[in-house]
Amino acid sequence: MTAGSIVLSALLPAASAYPQAAAPAELMLPPPQHALSKPPGELLGFQWGEANGTVPLSTLAHLRGTRVNHLIGHGLVVGLQNTGDSQQTQFTVQFLINSLMHAGVNLPASLNPSNMQVRNLAGVMVTADIPAFARPGSRIDVLVSSMGDARSLQGGTLLMTPLFGTDGQVYAVSQGPLTIEGYFAGAGSGASSRKNFQTAGQIPNGATVERQVANDFAKMRELELEIDDPNPTVAVRAADAISKRFTDARVTLNDPGTVNVTLPAWMTPVNFAASLDQIRIQPAESDRVVVDERTGTVVVGGLVSVGKAAVSHGNLTVVVEPKLQVSQPGPLSGGTTVANKTAKITATQDEAHFFMVPEAASVEQIAETLNAVGTKPGDVIAIFEGLRAAGALHGQLVVR
């Protein structure tokens, strides 16, 4: 019996309860995969994850040729409730005229496009992603975004819009009512209320594929597995895992981002693509510190460490409090009342926490130390930038 196993023999009937069969053996359950730990920082976390830290290879790499392709088109949204483009948006008027002429509507020669009111229309940009193996007749989602000065696309319907690829060919046609999150409400006095962005919306399954993207994937015998984030450790682990899973396949490494696989005669490319969900490898830990100064977000990779350094950081707060002082003259003095504007200025500086960072400190030690001294996200960013400038940060700092 291994450590951590659970024995349920006490819950089973005695051997006498089985007159015609041998007594059942002890039922052994594997140890749980989750281990909940409580670090010193009073934050609950899981010490181990699923499957001992391994992930499917399909989450770290993809086969070359199995990619999405971007489509784009220009269209017209109709049926808006006086929230469309204004009269100054000339291309929306041109869209309308071209659509009517294409439908065989005879427009009077005296029609002046500058005098047309198009508040119920909006010129839009339509974008979509077509999967690699989409066939004619398949449905894909589209995103519709306003190009003019429309206030809202809520309640609108997109007219038939062809979607083009980079080669200028039409690969899909989109049409249908828009789905928009939120609302927009306006009053005649100019007051309005808005929730979320009303100038962009989606049409689920709003485009029909008309042309298939050329692909000879089914006939390929040599496949290239591209690592999403090129890393030599991940590439070596992927090659070893594939070689162990398929001993008759030839696996070679060209660079840290590409694994070449020559399939055996019995295997098809589709079978190999399906096996990527079953092959599990351990991903490489990150050596990056990603800092977003706009939101104060700091993400530290597991391989990041720091050299021996001393850190001190404090905040200076200046408060300006305006005051109004009134000078009142004495009785029968002939003076006038004077109001003087003054300001009370106070400067306070938070106590600077001076702490030592040991050599080769880990991410957990860094986070625990910064949390213990009450460091704010903005201060953490400044500390990491200071450690990099001092040459004590063993990792790559990415500032956004």
HELIX and SHEET records of a PDB file:
HELIX    1   1 SER A    9  LEU A   11  5                                   3    
HELIX    2   2 ALA A   15  ALA A   17  5                                   3    
HELIX    3   3 GLU A   50  GLY A   53  5                                   4    
HELIX    4   4 LEU A   57  THR A   59  5                                   3    
HELIX    5   5 GLN A   90  HIS A  102  1                                  13    
HELIX    6   6 PRO A  113  ASN A  115  5                                   3    
HELIX    7   7 PHE A  217  LYS A  219  5                                   3    
HELIX    8   8 PRO A  232  ARG A  245  1                                  14    
HELIX    9   9 PRO A  269  SER A  275  1                                   7    
HELIX   10  10 VAL A  363  ALA A  372  1                                  10    
HELIX   11  11 PRO A  377  ALA A  389  1                                  13    
SHEET    1   A 2 ILE A   6  VAL A   7  0                                        
SHEET    2   A 2 MET A  28  LEU A  29 -1                                        
SHEET    1   B 2 ALA A  35  SER A  37  0                                        
SHEET    2   B 2 GLY A  45  TRP A  48 -1                                        
SHEET    1   C 2 VAL A  55  PRO A  56  0                                        
SHEET    2   C 2 ARG A 280  ILE A 281 -1                                        
SHEET    1   D 4 ALA A  61  LEU A  63  0                                        
SHEET    2   D 4 GLU A 222  ILE A 227 -1                                        
SHEET    3   D 4 THR A 258  THR A 262 -1                                        
SHEET    4   D 4 ARG A 250  ASP A 255 -1                                        
SHEET    1   E 7 ASN A  69  VAL A  78  0                                        
SHEET    2   E 7 ALA A 122  ILE A 130 -1                                        
SHEET    3   E 7 ARG A 139  SER A 146 -1                                        
SHEET    4   E 7 ALA A 200  VAL A 209 -1                                        
SHEET    5   E 7 VAL A 170  PRO A 177 -1                                        
SHEET    6   E 7 THR A 157  PHE A 164 -1                                        
SHEET    7   E 7 ASN A  69  VAL A  78 -1                                        
SHEET    1   F 2 TYR A 183  GLY A 186  0                                        
SHEET    2   F 2 SER A 192  LYS A 195 -1                                        
SHEET    1   G 3 THR A 297  VAL A 300  0                                        
SHEET    2   G 3 ARG A 288  ASP A 292 -1                                        
SHEET    3   G 3 GLN A 396  VAL A 399  1                                        
SHEET    1   H 2 SER A 305  VAL A 306  0                                        
SHEET    2   H 2 LEU A 393  HIS A 394 -1                                        
SHEET    1   I 2 ALA A 309  HIS A 313  0                                        
SHEET    2   I 2 HIS A 353  VAL A 357 -1                                        
SHEET    1   J 2 LEU A 316  SER A 327  0                                        
SHEET    2   J 2 VAL A 338  GLN A 349 -1                                        
END                                                                             
